Amino acid sequence: QVRLVESGGGLVQAGGSLRLSCAASGRTFRTYVMGWFRQAPGKEREFVAAINWSGGRTYYADSVKGRFTISRDNAKNTVYLQMNNLKREDTAVYYCAASSTTQSATMSRSYDYWGQGTQVTVSS
């Protein structure tokens, strides 16, 4: 099994930045892709970004491209999401997820393991 623990969420003003971390533990050798999703109240969970563990291939939702950066540190088994120029519409619970499949990295159903989520609130 894989355990994922997110951290780094908080309250920031519009235009500010936050860096989320996702620490993975357990049997991570079968984890090929790590992703970030978010869910705002009353809305569906949506894809934010993803990264391939070994190759460093990245994927971004159009809504965050150019503002968010996903990165990895394999030695620390940690994935990061650097969020810059935050907007009110970025307010959501952010979830880290791990996938052991070859399905689309942008779809929730592709992921096998999920963290507990961390709240990001952007004020203005």
Jmol script that loads the backbone (N, CA, C; Angstrom):
load data "model"
ATOM      1  N   GLN A   1       0.835  -1.187   0.000  1.00  0.00           N
ATOM      2  CA  GLN A   1       0.000   0.000   0.000  1.00  0.00           C
ATOM      3  C   GLN A   1       0.877   1.247   0.000  1.00  0.00           C
ATOM      4  N   VAL A   2       0.290   2.334  -0.437  1.00  0.00           N
ATOM      5  CA  VAL A   2       0.981   3.609  -0.477  1.00  0.00           C
ATOM      6  C   VAL A   2       0.228   4.596   0.407  1.00  0.00           C
ATOM      7  N   ARG A   3       0.972   5.272   1.246  1.00  0.00           N
ATOM      8  CA  ARG A   3       0.397   6.300   2.088  1.00  0.00           C
ATOM      9  C   ARG A   3       0.853   7.659   1.595  1.00  0.00           C
ATOM     10  N   LEU A   4      -0.077   8.579   1.475  1.00  0.00           N
ATOM     11  CA  LEU A   4       0.207   9.918   0.992  1.00  0.00           C
ATOM     12  C   LEU A   4      -0.235  10.929   2.038  1.00  0.00           C
ATOM     13  N   VAL A   5       0.637  11.867   2.341  1.00  0.00           N
ATOM     14  CA  VAL A   5       0.340  12.892   3.324  1.00  0.00           C
ATOM     15  C   VAL A   5       0.651  14.256   2.730  1.00  0.00           C
ATOM     16  N   GLU A   6      -0.383  15.081   2.579  1.00  0.00           N
ATOM     17  CA  GLU A   6      -0.210  16.424   2.053  1.00  0.00           C
ATOM     18  C   GLU A   6       0.060  17.411   3.182  1.00  0.00           C
ATOM     19  N   SER A   7       0.739  18.478   2.839  1.00  0.00           N
ATOM     20  CA  SER A   7       0.965  19.565   3.773  1.00  0.00           C
ATOM     21  C   SER A   7       1.221  20.837   2.985  1.00  0.00           C
ATOM     22  N   GLY A   8       1.146  21.964   3.664  1.00  0.00           N
ATOM     23  CA  GLY A   8       1.484  23.229   3.048  1.00  0.00           C
ATOM     24  C   GLY A   8       0.314  24.123   2.711  1.00  0.00           C
ATOM     25  N   GLY A   9      -0.896  23.639   2.910  1.00  0.00           N
ATOM     26  CA  GLY A   9      -2.050  24.465   2.630  1.00  0.00           C
ATOM     27  C   GLY A   9      -2.187  25.581   3.637  1.00  0.00           C
ATOM     28  N   GLY A  10      -3.041  26.533   3.316  1.00  0.00           N
ATOM     29  CA  GLY A  10      -3.250  27.644   4.214  1.00  0.00           C
ATOM     30  C   GLY A  10      -4.046  28.747   3.572  1.00  0.00           C
ATOM     31  N   LEU A  11      -4.026  29.894   4.216  1.00  0.00           N
ATOM     32  CA  LEU A  11      -4.748  31.074   3.750  1.00  0.00           C
ATOM     33  C   LEU A  11      -3.765  32.078   3.176  1.00  0.00           C
ATOM     34  N   VAL A  12      -4.015  32.491   1.948  1.00  0.00           N
ATOM     35  CA  VAL A  12      -3.161  33.474   1.291  1.00  0.00           C
ATOM     36  C   VAL A  12      -4.023  34.491   0.567  1.00  0.00           C
ATOM     37  N   GLN A  13      -3.442  35.638   0.305  1.00  0.00           N
ATOM     38  CA  GLN A  13      -4.129  36.657  -0.464  1.00  0.00           C
ATOM     39  C   GLN A  13      -3.958  36.401  -1.956  1.00  0.00           C
ATOM     40  N   ALA A  14      -4.910  36.878  -2.730  1.00  0.00           N
ATOM     41  CA  ALA A  14      -4.804  36.755  -4.175  1.00  0.00           C
ATOM     42  C   ALA A  14      -3.482  37.338  -4.654  1.00  0.00           C
ATOM     43  N   GLY A  15      -2.844  36.624  -5.559  1.00  0.00           N
ATOM     44  CA  GLY A  15      -1.542  37.033  -6.048  1.00  0.00           C
ATOM     45  C   GLY A  15      -0.387  36.427  -5.278  1.00  0.00           C
ATOM     46  N   GLY A  16      -0.683  35.816  -4.157  1.00  0.00           N
ATOM     47  CA  GLY A  16       0.338  35.204  -3.341  1.00  0.00           C
ATOM     48  C   GLY A  16       0.686  33.805  -3.795  1.00  0.00           C
ATOM     49  N   SER A  17       1.530  33.144  -3.001  1.00  0.00           N
ATOM     50  CA  SER A  17       2.031  31.826  -3.365  1.00  0.00           C
ATOM     51  C   SER A  17       1.950  30.859  -2.196  1.00  0.00           C
ATOM     52  N   LEU A  18       1.840  29.600  -2.532  1.00  0.00           N
ATOM     53  CA  LEU A  18       1.908  28.510  -1.568  1.00  0.00           C
ATOM     54  C   LEU A  18       2.638  27.355  -2.218  1.00  0.00           C
ATOM     55  N   ARG A  19       3.278  26.560  -1.397  1.00  0.00           N
ATOM     56  CA  ARG A  19       3.920  25.349  -1.879  1.00  0.00           C
ATOM     57  C   ARG A  19       3.377  24.156  -1.116  1.00  0.00           C
ATOM     58  N   LEU A  20       2.713  23.275  -1.830  1.00  0.00           N
ATOM     59  CA  LEU A  20       2.178  22.069  -1.235  1.00  0.00           C
ATOM     60  C   LEU A  20       3.185  20.934  -1.362  1.00  0.00           C
ATOM     61  N   SER A  21       3.203  20.076  -0.365  1.00  0.00           N
ATOM     62  CA  SER A  21       4.063  18.910  -0.380  1.00  0.00           C
ATOM     63  C   SER A  21       3.226  17.654  -0.218  1.00  0.00           C
ATOM     64  N   CYS A  22       3.666  16.586  -0.839  1.00  0.00           N
ATOM     65  CA  CYS A  22       3.021  15.293  -0.706  1.00  0.00           C
ATOM     66  C   CYS A  22       4.105  14.255  -0.449  1.00  0.00           C
ATOM     67  N   ALA A  23       4.137  13.745   0.753  1.00  0.00           N
ATOM     68  CA  ALA A  23       5.108  12.732   1.131  1.00  0.00           C
ATOM     69  C   ALA A  23       4.505  11.347   0.942  1.00  0.00           C
ATOM     70  N   ALA A  24       5.184  10.511   0.180  1.00  0.00           N
ATOM     71  CA  ALA A  24       4.719   9.162  -0.097  1.00  0.00           C
ATOM     72  C   ALA A  24       5.540   8.151   0.667  1.00  0.00           C
ATOM     73  N   SER A  25       4.873   7.153   1.194  1.00  0.00           N
ATOM     74  CA  SER A  25       5.553   6.078   1.893  1.00  0.00           C
ATOM     75  C   SER A  25       4.872   4.756   1.564  1.00  0.00           C
ATOM     76  N   GLY A  26       5.541   3.662   1.892  1.00  0.00           N
ATOM     77  CA  GLY A  26       4.995   2.355   1.600  1.00  0.00           C
ATOM     78  C   GLY A  26       5.594   1.775   0.331  1.00  0.00           C
ATOM     79  N   ARG A  27       4.796   1.007  -0.377  1.00  0.00           N
ATOM     80  CA  ARG A  27       5.266   0.302  -1.567  1.00  0.00           C
ATOM     81  C   ARG A  27       5.156   1.193  -2.798  1.00  0.00           C
ATOM     82  N   THR A  28       6.005   2.182  -2.829  1.00  0.00           N
ATOM     83  CA  THR A  28       5.944   3.178  -3.896  1.00  0.00           C
ATOM     84  C   THR A  28       6.560   2.708  -5.206  1.00  0.00           C
ATOM     85  N   PHE A  29       7.169   1.530  -5.228  1.00  0.00           N
ATOM     86  CA  PHE A  29       7.813   1.058  -6.446  1.00  0.00           C
ATOM     87  C   PHE A  29       6.825   0.806  -7.567  1.00  0.00           C
ATOM     88  N   ARG A  30       5.575   0.653  -7.239  1.00  0.00           N
ATOM     89  CA  ARG A  30       4.542   0.448  -8.256  1.00  0.00           C
ATOM     90  C   ARG A  30       3.803   1.744  -8.594  1.00  0.00           C
ATOM     91  N   THR A  31       4.267   2.841  -8.067  1.00  0.00           N
ATOM     92  CA  THR A  31       3.661   4.133  -8.345  1.00  0.00           C
ATOM     93  C   THR A  31       4.399   4.789  -9.506  1.00  0.00           C
ATOM     94  N   TYR A  32       3.682   5.051 -10.575  1.00  0.00           N
ATOM     95  CA  TYR A  32       4.289   5.607 -11.779  1.00  0.00           C
ATOM     96  C   TYR A  32       4.008   7.090 -11.964  1.00  0.00           C
ATOM     97  N   VAL A  33       2.851   7.531 -11.517  1.00  0.00           N
ATOM     98  CA  VAL A  33       2.434   8.910 -11.691  1.00  0.00           C
ATOM     99  C   VAL A  33       1.878   9.450 -10.382  1.00  0.00           C
ATOM    100  N   MET A  34       2.254  10.669 -10.062  1.00  0.00           N
ATOM    101  CA  MET A  34       1.693  11.375  -8.921  1.00  0.00           C
ATOM    102  C   MET A  34       0.920  12.576  -9.441  1.00  0.00           C
ATOM    103  N   GLY A  35      -0.231  12.797  -8.868  1.00  0.00           N
ATOM    104  CA  GLY A  35      -1.062  13.893  -9.325  1.00  0.00           C
ATOM    105  C   GLY A  35      -1.620  14.728  -8.197  1.00  0.00           C
ATOM    106  N   TRP A  36      -1.995  15.929  -8.554  1.00  0.00           N
ATOM    107  CA  TRP A  36      -2.706  16.819  -7.648  1.00  0.00           C
ATOM    108  C   TRP A  36      -4.086  17.094  -8.209  1.00  0.00           C
ATOM    109  N   PHE A  37      -5.085  16.946  -7.371  1.00  0.00           N
ATOM    110  CA  PHE A  37      -6.459  17.280  -7.709  1.00  0.00           C
ATOM    111  C   PHE A  37      -6.988  18.261  -6.678  1.00  0.00           C
ATOM    112  N   ARG A  38      -8.057  18.921  -7.010  1.00  0.00           N
ATOM    113  CA  ARG A  38      -8.669  19.832  -6.052  1.00  0.00           C
ATOM    114  C   ARG A  38     -10.184  19.758  -6.160  1.00  0.00           C
ATOM    115  N   GLN A  39     -10.830  20.099  -5.063  1.00  0.00           N
ATOM    116  CA  GLN A  39     -12.275  20.079  -5.030  1.00  0.00           C
ATOM    117  C   GLN A  39     -12.781  21.253  -4.203  1.00  0.00           C
ATOM    118  N   ALA A  40     -13.555  22.089  -4.836  1.00  0.00           N
ATOM    119  CA  ALA A  40     -14.187  23.212  -4.167  1.00  0.00           C
ATOM    120  C   ALA A  40     -15.594  22.805  -3.739  1.00  0.00           C
ATOM    121  N   PRO A  41     -16.150  23.469  -2.728  1.00  0.00           N
ATOM    122  CA  PRO A  41     -17.495  23.132  -2.268  1.00  0.00           C
ATOM    123  C   PRO A  41     -18.516  23.174  -3.401  1.00  0.00           C
ATOM    124  N   GLY A  42     -19.299  22.116  -3.524  1.00  0.00           N
ATOM    125  CA  GLY A  42     -20.334  22.057  -4.535  1.00  0.00           C
ATOM    126  C   GLY A  42     -19.850  21.750  -5.934  1.00  0.00           C
ATOM    127  N   LYS A  43     -18.572  21.496  -6.090  1.00  0.00           N
ATOM    128  CA  LYS A  43     -18.022  21.210  -7.405  1.00  0.00           C
ATOM    129  C   LYS A  43     -17.389  19.827  -7.446  1.00  0.00           C
ATOM    130  N   GLU A  44     -17.209  19.339  -8.653  1.00  0.00           N
ATOM    131  CA  GLU A  44     -16.557  18.049  -8.842  1.00  0.00           C
ATOM    132  C   GLU A  44     -15.056  18.178  -8.622  1.00  0.00           C
ATOM    133  N   ARG A  45     -14.454  17.082  -8.245  1.00  0.00           N
ATOM    134  CA  ARG A  45     -13.009  17.049  -8.129  1.00  0.00           C
ATOM    135  C   ARG A  45     -12.395  17.244  -9.511  1.00  0.00           C
ATOM    136  N   GLU A  46     -11.400  18.096  -9.602  1.00  0.00           N
ATOM    137  CA  GLU A  46     -10.799  18.377 -10.891  1.00  0.00           C
ATOM    138  C   GLU A  46      -9.288  18.197 -10.855  1.00  0.00           C
ATOM    139  N   PHE A  47      -8.765  17.832 -11.991  1.00  0.00           N
ATOM    140  CA  PHE A  47      -7.341  17.630 -12.152  1.00  0.00           C
ATOM    141  C   PHE A  47      -6.602  18.952 -12.104  1.00  0.00           C
ATOM    142  N   VAL A  48      -5.434  18.952 -11.469  1.00  0.00           N
ATOM    143  CA  VAL A  48      -4.597  20.140 -11.393  1.00  0.00           C
ATOM    144  C   VAL A  48      -3.271  19.920 -12.112  1.00  0.00           C
ATOM    145  N   ALA A  49      -2.533  18.912 -11.689  1.00  0.00           N
ATOM    146  CA  ALA A  49      -1.220  18.654 -12.266  1.00  0.00           C
ATOM    147  C   ALA A  49      -0.795  17.227 -11.963  1.00  0.00           C
ATOM    148  N   ALA A  50       0.140  16.711 -12.740  1.00  0.00           N
ATOM    149  CA  ALA A  50       0.664  15.372 -12.513  1.00  0.00           C
ATOM    150  C   ALA A  50       2.100  15.296 -12.988  1.00  0.00           C
ATOM    151  N   ILE A  51       2.822  14.324 -12.447  1.00  0.00           N
ATOM    152  CA  ILE A  51       4.213  14.129 -12.826  1.00  0.00           C
ATOM    153  C   ILE A  51       4.556  12.653 -12.796  1.00  0.00           C
ATOM    154  N   ASN A  52       5.346  12.231 -13.756  1.00  0.00           N
ATOM    155  CA  ASN A  52       5.834  10.868 -13.810  1.00  0.00           C
ATOM    156  C   ASN A  52       7.053  10.738 -12.908  1.00  0.00           C
ATOM    157  N   TRP A  53       7.069   9.725 -12.053  1.00  0.00           N
ATOM    158  CA  TRP A  53       8.149   9.549 -11.100  1.00  0.00           C
ATOM    159  C   TRP A  53       9.524   9.455 -11.760  1.00  0.00           C
ATOM    160  N   SER A  54       9.643   8.568 -12.734  1.00  0.00           N
ATOM    161  CA  SER A  54      10.952   8.279 -13.303  1.00  0.00           C
ATOM    162  C   SER A  54      11.364   9.232 -14.410  1.00  0.00           C
ATOM    163  N   GLY A  55      10.405   9.640 -15.235  1.00  0.00           N
ATOM    164  CA  GLY A  55      10.745  10.439 -16.387  1.00  0.00           C
ATOM    165  C   GLY A  55      10.617  11.943 -16.215  1.00  0.00           C
ATOM    166  N   GLY A  56       9.909  12.370 -15.187  1.00  0.00           N
ATOM    167  CA  GLY A  56       9.737  13.790 -14.971  1.00  0.00           C
ATOM    168  C   GLY A  56       8.749  14.459 -15.914  1.00  0.00           C
ATOM    169  N   ARG A  57       7.980  13.673 -16.624  1.00  0.00           N
ATOM    170  CA  ARG A  57       6.966  14.225 -17.519  1.00  0.00           C
ATOM    171  C   ARG A  57       5.879  14.888 -16.695  1.00  0.00           C
ATOM    172  N   THR A  58       5.472  16.071 -17.096  1.00  0.00           N
ATOM    173  CA  THR A  58       4.476  16.818 -16.340  1.00  0.00           C
ATOM    174  C   THR A  58       3.235  17.094 -17.168  1.00  0.00           C
ATOM    175  N   TYR A  59       2.142  17.284 -16.460  1.00  0.00           N
ATOM    176  CA  TYR A  59       0.851  17.575 -17.064  1.00  0.00           C
ATOM    177  C   TYR A  59       0.176  18.647 -16.220  1.00  0.00           C
ATOM    178  N   TYR A  60      -0.506  19.570 -16.875  1.00  0.00           N
ATOM    179  CA  TYR A  60      -1.177  20.647 -16.160  1.00  0.00           C
ATOM    180  C   TYR A  60      -2.559  20.909 -16.729  1.00  0.00           C
ATOM    181  N   ALA A  61      -3.468  21.253 -15.847  1.00  0.00           N
ATOM    182  CA  ALA A  61      -4.753  21.755 -16.292  1.00  0.00           C
ATOM    183  C   ALA A  61      -4.557  23.138 -16.893  1.00  0.00           C
ATOM    184  N   ASP A  62      -5.360  23.459 -17.887  1.00  0.00           N
ATOM    185  CA  ASP A  62      -5.246  24.765 -18.532  1.00  0.00           C
ATOM    186  C   ASP A  62      -5.420  25.911 -17.541  1.00  0.00           C
ATOM    187  N   SER A  63      -6.233  25.705 -16.532  1.00  0.00           N
ATOM    188  CA  SER A  63      -6.535  26.756 -15.583  1.00  0.00           C
ATOM    189  C   SER A  63      -5.353  27.142 -14.697  1.00  0.00           C
ATOM    190  N   VAL A  64      -4.356  26.276 -14.607  1.00  0.00           N
ATOM    191  CA  VAL A  64      -3.214  26.550 -13.735  1.00  0.00           C
ATOM    192  C   VAL A  64      -1.897  26.636 -14.492  1.00  0.00           C
ATOM    193  N   LYS A  65      -1.899  26.292 -15.743  1.00  0.00           N
ATOM    194  CA  LYS A  65      -0.672  26.309 -16.529  1.00  0.00           C
ATOM    195  C   LYS A  65      -0.062  27.703 -16.534  1.00  0.00           C
ATOM    196  N   GLY A  66       1.229  27.757 -16.261  1.00  0.00           N
ATOM    197  CA  GLY A  66       1.923  29.026 -16.182  1.00  0.00           C
ATOM    198  C   GLY A  66       1.963  29.610 -14.789  1.00  0.00           C
ATOM    199  N   ARG A  67       1.117  29.123 -13.904  1.00  0.00           N
ATOM    200  CA  ARG A  67       1.077  29.599 -12.522  1.00  0.00           C
ATOM    201  C   ARG A  67       1.543  28.540 -11.529  1.00  0.00           C
ATOM    202  N   PHE A  68       1.210  27.293 -11.805  1.00  0.00           N
ATOM    203  CA  PHE A  68       1.563  26.197 -10.910  1.00  0.00           C
ATOM    204  C   PHE A  68       2.685  25.371 -11.522  1.00  0.00           C
ATOM    205  N   THR A  69       3.528  24.819 -10.667  1.00  0.00           N
ATOM    206  CA  THR A  69       4.602  23.950 -11.104  1.00  0.00           C
ATOM    207  C   THR A  69       4.652  22.716 -10.222  1.00  0.00           C
ATOM    208  N   ILE A  70       4.587  21.553 -10.836  1.00  0.00           N
ATOM    209  CA  ILE A  70       4.720  20.313 -10.097  1.00  0.00           C
ATOM    210  C   ILE A  70       6.154  19.818 -10.232  1.00  0.00           C
ATOM    211  N   SER A  71       6.693  19.304  -9.156  1.00  0.00           N
ATOM    212  CA  SER A  71       8.059  18.800  -9.170  1.00  0.00           C
ATOM    213  C   SER A  71       8.168  17.607  -8.236  1.00  0.00           C
ATOM    214  N   ARG A  72       9.289  16.942  -8.298  1.00  0.00           N
ATOM    215  CA  ARG A  72       9.477  15.748  -7.484  1.00  0.00           C
ATOM    216  C   ARG A  72      10.880  15.676  -6.918  1.00  0.00           C
ATOM    217  N   ASP A  73      11.002  14.975  -5.815  1.00  0.00           N
ATOM    218  CA  ASP A  73      12.285  14.657  -5.213  1.00  0.00           C
ATOM    219  C   ASP A  73      12.220  13.183  -4.869  1.00  0.00           C
ATOM    220  N   ASN A  74      12.722  12.357  -5.769  1.00  0.00           N
ATOM    221  CA  ASN A  74      12.611  10.917  -5.594  1.00  0.00           C
ATOM    222  C   ASN A  74      13.325  10.423  -4.333  1.00  0.00           C
ATOM    223  N   ALA A  75      14.439  11.058  -3.996  1.00  0.00           N
ATOM    224  CA  ALA A  75      15.186  10.658  -2.812  1.00  0.00           C
ATOM    225  C   ALA A  75      14.361  10.841  -1.546  1.00  0.00           C
ATOM    226  N   LYS A  76      13.490  11.819  -1.552  1.00  0.00           N
ATOM    227  CA  LYS A  76      12.645  12.095  -0.397  1.00  0.00           C
ATOM    228  C   LYS A  76      11.235  11.532  -0.555  1.00  0.00           C
ATOM    229  N   ASN A  77      10.983  10.891  -1.691  1.00  0.00           N
ATOM    230  CA  ASN A  77       9.648  10.359  -1.983  1.00  0.00           C
ATOM    231  C   ASN A  77       8.578  11.427  -1.804  1.00  0.00           C
ATOM    232  N   THR A  78       8.866  12.582  -2.346  1.00  0.00           N
ATOM    233  CA  THR A  78       7.993  13.724  -2.146  1.00  0.00           C
ATOM    234  C   THR A  78       7.704  14.428  -3.464  1.00  0.00           C
ATOM    235  N   VAL A  79       6.469  14.839  -3.622  1.00  0.00           N
ATOM    236  CA  VAL A  79       6.034  15.627  -4.767  1.00  0.00           C
ATOM    237  C   VAL A  79       5.573  16.979  -4.263  1.00  0.00           C
ATOM    238  N   TYR A  80       5.875  18.008  -5.027  1.00  0.00           N
ATOM    239  CA  TYR A  80       5.536  19.364  -4.633  1.00  0.00           C
ATOM    240  C   TYR A  80       4.628  20.012  -5.669  1.00  0.00           C
ATOM    241  N   LEU A  81       3.850  20.955  -5.210  1.00  0.00           N
ATOM    242  CA  LEU A  81       3.063  21.785  -6.099  1.00  0.00           C
ATOM    243  C   LEU A  81       3.290  23.234  -5.700  1.00  0.00           C
ATOM    244  N   GLN A  82       4.084  23.923  -6.498  1.00  0.00           N
ATOM    245  CA  GLN A  82       4.326  25.339  -6.272  1.00  0.00           C
ATOM    246  C   GLN A  82       3.211  26.121  -6.946  1.00  0.00           C
ATOM    247  N   MET A  83       2.498  26.899  -6.175  1.00  0.00           N
ATOM    248  CA  MET A  83       1.357  27.654  -6.682  1.00  0.00           C
ATOM    249  C   MET A  83       1.656  29.143  -6.558  1.00  0.00           C
ATOM    250  N   ASN A  84       1.764  29.793  -7.697  1.00  0.00           N
ATOM    251  CA  ASN A  84       2.037  31.218  -7.739  1.00  0.00           C
ATOM    252  C   ASN A  84       0.851  31.972  -8.321  1.00  0.00           C
ATOM    253  N   ASN A  85       0.818  33.262  -8.045  1.00  0.00           N
ATOM    254  CA  ASN A  85      -0.257  34.117  -8.550  1.00  0.00           C
ATOM    255  C   ASN A  85      -1.622  33.497  -8.292  1.00  0.00           C
ATOM    256  N   LEU A  86      -1.850  33.139  -7.057  1.00  0.00           N
ATOM    257  CA  LEU A  86      -3.092  32.465  -6.699  1.00  0.00           C
ATOM    258  C   LEU A  86      -4.300  33.372  -6.893  1.00  0.00           C
ATOM    259  N   LYS A  87      -5.389  32.756  -7.302  1.00  0.00           N
ATOM    260  CA  LYS A  87      -6.651  33.439  -7.524  1.00  0.00           C
ATOM    261  C   LYS A  87      -7.716  32.874  -6.599  1.00  0.00           C
ATOM    262  N   ARG A  88      -8.782  33.635  -6.404  1.00  0.00           N
ATOM    263  CA  ARG A  88      -9.853  33.160  -5.545  1.00  0.00           C
ATOM    264  C   ARG A  88     -10.416  31.830  -6.031  1.00  0.00           C
ATOM    265  N   GLU A  89     -10.454  31.636  -7.331  1.00  0.00           N
ATOM    266  CA  GLU A  89     -10.985  30.400  -7.870  1.00  0.00           C
ATOM    267  C   GLU A  89     -10.088  29.194  -7.622  1.00  0.00           C
ATOM    268  N   ASP A  90      -8.895  29.424  -7.084  1.00  0.00           N
ATOM    269  CA  ASP A  90      -8.029  28.321  -6.697  1.00  0.00           C
ATOM    270  C   ASP A  90      -8.391  27.754  -5.331  1.00  0.00           C
ATOM    271  N   THR A  91      -9.280  28.417  -4.623  1.00  0.00           N
ATOM    272  CA  THR A  91      -9.693  27.954  -3.305  1.00  0.00           C
ATOM    273  C   THR A  91     -10.334  26.579  -3.408  1.00  0.00           C
ATOM    274  N   ALA A  92      -9.792  25.631  -2.665  1.00  0.00           N
ATOM    275  CA  ALA A  92     -10.279  24.257  -2.716  1.00  0.00           C
ATOM    276  C   ALA A  92      -9.485  23.415  -1.738  1.00  0.00           C
ATOM    277  N   VAL A  93      -9.953  22.198  -1.538  1.00  0.00           N
ATOM    278  CA  VAL A  93      -9.148  21.197  -0.863  1.00  0.00           C
ATOM    279  C   VAL A  93      -8.303  20.518  -1.925  1.00  0.00           C
ATOM    280  N   TYR A  94      -7.022  20.482  -1.703  1.00  0.00           N
ATOM    281  CA  TYR A  94      -6.101  19.893  -2.660  1.00  0.00           C
ATOM    282  C   TYR A  94      -5.687  18.503  -2.196  1.00  0.00           C
ATOM    283  N   TYR A  95      -5.789  17.555  -3.103  1.00  0.00           N
ATOM    284  CA  TYR A  95      -5.479  16.163  -2.808  1.00  0.00           C
ATOM    285  C   TYR A  95      -4.310  15.678  -3.640  1.00  0.00           C
ATOM    286  N   CYS A  96      -3.439  14.955  -2.998  1.00  0.00           N
ATOM    287  CA  CYS A  96      -2.366  14.263  -3.676  1.00  0.00           C
ATOM    288  C   CYS A  96      -2.826  12.845  -3.983  1.00  0.00           C
ATOM    289  N   ALA A  97      -2.450  12.328  -5.138  1.00  0.00           N
ATOM    290  CA  ALA A  97      -2.858  10.993  -5.533  1.00  0.00           C
ATOM    291  C   ALA A  97      -1.728  10.270  -6.246  1.00  0.00           C
ATOM    292  N   ALA A  98      -1.748   8.950  -6.151  1.00  0.00           N
ATOM    293  CA  ALA A  98      -0.741   8.112  -6.783  1.00  0.00           C
ATOM    294  C   ALA A  98      -1.416   7.099  -7.693  1.00  0.00           C
ATOM    295  N   SER A  99      -0.829   6.905  -8.871  1.00  0.00           N
ATOM    296  CA  SER A  99      -1.379   5.988  -9.856  1.00  0.00           C
ATOM    297  C   SER A  99      -0.372   4.905 -10.212  1.00  0.00           C
ATOM    298  N   SER A 100      -0.851   3.688 -10.314  1.00  0.00           N
ATOM    299  CA  SER A 100      -0.034   2.563 -10.757  1.00  0.00           C
ATOM    300  C   SER A 100      -0.505   2.031 -12.104  1.00  0.00           C
ATOM    301  N   THR A 101      -1.318   2.809 -12.798  1.00  0.00           N
ATOM    302  CA  THR A 101      -1.874   2.400 -14.081  1.00  0.00           C
ATOM    303  C   THR A 101      -1.291   3.231 -15.202  1.00  0.00           C
ATOM    304  N   THR A 102      -1.648   2.856 -16.419  1.00  0.00           N
ATOM    305  CA  THR A 102      -1.237   3.598 -17.602  1.00  0.00           C
ATOM    306  C   THR A 102      -2.394   4.389 -18.196  1.00  0.00           C
ATOM    307  N   GLN A 103      -3.434   4.593 -17.408  1.00  0.00           N
ATOM    308  CA  GLN A 103      -4.577   5.361 -17.848  1.00  0.00           C
ATOM    309  C   GLN A 103      -4.271   6.851 -17.782  1.00  0.00           C
ATOM    310  N   SER A 104      -5.204   7.648 -18.217  1.00  0.00           N
ATOM    311  CA  SER A 104      -5.017   9.090 -18.279  1.00  0.00           C
ATOM    312  C   SER A 104      -4.668   9.674 -16.917  1.00  0.00           C
ATOM    313  N   ALA A 105      -3.611  10.467 -16.890  1.00  0.00           N
ATOM    314  CA  ALA A 105      -3.167  11.091 -15.650  1.00  0.00           C
ATOM    315  C   ALA A 105      -4.087  12.209 -15.195  1.00  0.00           C
ATOM    316  N   THR A 106      -4.992  12.630 -16.042  1.00  0.00           N
ATOM    317  CA  THR A 106      -5.879  13.732 -15.715  1.00  0.00           C
ATOM    318  C   THR A 106      -7.217  13.273 -15.142  1.00  0.00           C
ATOM    319  N   MET A 107      -7.418  11.979 -15.015  1.00  0.00           N
ATOM    320  CA  MET A 107      -8.696  11.445 -14.557  1.00  0.00           C
ATOM    321  C   MET A 107      -8.557  10.823 -13.172  1.00  0.00           C
ATOM    322  N   SER A 108      -9.470  11.153 -12.293  1.00  0.00           N
ATOM    323  CA  SER A 108      -9.437  10.650 -10.924  1.00  0.00           C
ATOM    324  C   SER A 108      -9.420   9.130 -10.870  1.00  0.00           C
ATOM    325  N   ARG A 109     -10.148   8.492 -11.761  1.00  0.00           N
ATOM    326  CA  ARG A 109     -10.256   7.040 -11.745  1.00  0.00           C
ATOM    327  C   ARG A 109      -8.945   6.344 -12.046  1.00  0.00           C
ATOM    328  N   SER A 110      -7.954   7.063 -12.528  1.00  0.00           N
ATOM    329  CA  SER A 110      -6.655   6.482 -12.830  1.00  0.00           C
ATOM    330  C   SER A 110      -5.797   6.297 -11.586  1.00  0.00           C
ATOM    331  N   TYR A 111      -6.209   6.866 -10.484  1.00  0.00           N
ATOM    332  CA  TYR A 111      -5.388   6.878  -9.284  1.00  0.00           C
ATOM    333  C   TYR A 111      -5.863   5.876  -8.243  1.00  0.00           C
ATOM    334  N   ASP A 112      -4.892   5.224  -7.623  1.00  0.00           N
ATOM    335  CA  ASP A 112      -5.167   4.154  -6.676  1.00  0.00           C
ATOM    336  C   ASP A 112      -5.154   4.616  -5.226  1.00  0.00           C
ATOM    337  N   TYR A 113      -4.355   5.616  -4.929  1.00  0.00           N
ATOM    338  CA  TYR A 113      -4.174   6.070  -3.559  1.00  0.00           C
ATOM    339  C   TYR A 113      -4.352   7.571  -3.474  1.00  0.00           C
ATOM    340  N   TRP A 114      -4.912   8.001  -2.360  1.00  0.00           N
ATOM    341  CA  TRP A 114      -5.207   9.410  -2.150  1.00  0.00           C
ATOM    342  C   TRP A 114      -4.806   9.854  -0.758  1.00  0.00           C
ATOM    343  N   GLY A 115      -4.357  11.090  -0.668  1.00  0.00           N
ATOM    344  CA  GLY A 115      -4.075  11.679   0.620  1.00  0.00           C
ATOM    345  C   GLY A 115      -5.344  12.223   1.245  1.00  0.00           C
ATOM    346  N   GLN A 116      -5.201  12.799   2.415  1.00  0.00           N
ATOM    347  CA  GLN A 116      -6.352  13.300   3.159  1.00  0.00           C
ATOM    348  C   GLN A 116      -6.798  14.683   2.705  1.00  0.00           C
ATOM    349  N   GLY A 117      -5.964  15.364   1.960  1.00  0.00           N
ATOM    350  CA  GLY A 117      -6.284  16.686   1.468  1.00  0.00           C
ATOM    351  C   GLY A 117      -5.756  17.788   2.357  1.00  0.00           C
ATOM    352  N   THR A 118      -5.481  18.922   1.748  1.00  0.00           N
ATOM    353  CA  THR A 118      -5.050  20.097   2.492  1.00  0.00           C
ATOM    354  C   THR A 118      -5.786  21.310   1.930  1.00  0.00           C
ATOM    355  N   GLN A 119      -6.299  22.137   2.814  1.00  0.00           N
ATOM    356  CA  GLN A 119      -7.127  23.266   2.414  1.00  0.00           C
ATOM    357  C   GLN A 119      -6.278  24.430   1.931  1.00  0.00           C
ATOM    358  N   VAL A 120      -6.641  24.957   0.780  1.00  0.00           N
ATOM    359  CA  VAL A 120      -6.041  26.178   0.257  1.00  0.00           C
ATOM    360  C   VAL A 120      -7.151  27.204   0.117  1.00  0.00           C
ATOM    361  N   THR A 121      -7.001  28.329   0.780  1.00  0.00           N
ATOM    362  CA  THR A 121      -7.986  29.393   0.715  1.00  0.00           C
ATOM    363  C   THR A 121      -7.316  30.670   0.247  1.00  0.00           C
ATOM    364  N   VAL A 122      -7.847  31.241  -0.815  1.00  0.00           N
ATOM    365  CA  VAL A 122      -7.303  32.468  -1.381  1.00  0.00           C
ATOM    366  C   VAL A 122      -8.300  33.589  -1.150  1.00  0.00           C
ATOM    367  N   SER A 123      -7.867  34.623  -0.475  1.00  0.00           N
ATOM    368  CA  SER A 123      -8.719  35.753  -0.169  1.00  0.00           C
ATOM    369  C   SER A 123      -8.378  36.943  -1.048  1.00  0.00           C
ATOM    370  N   SER A 124      -9.271  37.931  -1.047  1.00  0.00           N
ATOM    371  CA  SER A 124      -9.043  39.139  -1.822  1.00  0.00           C
ATOM    372  C   SER A 124      -9.633  40.333  -1.113  1.00  0.00           C
TER     373      SER A 124
END
end "model"
wireframe off; spacefill off
backbone 0.3
color backbone group
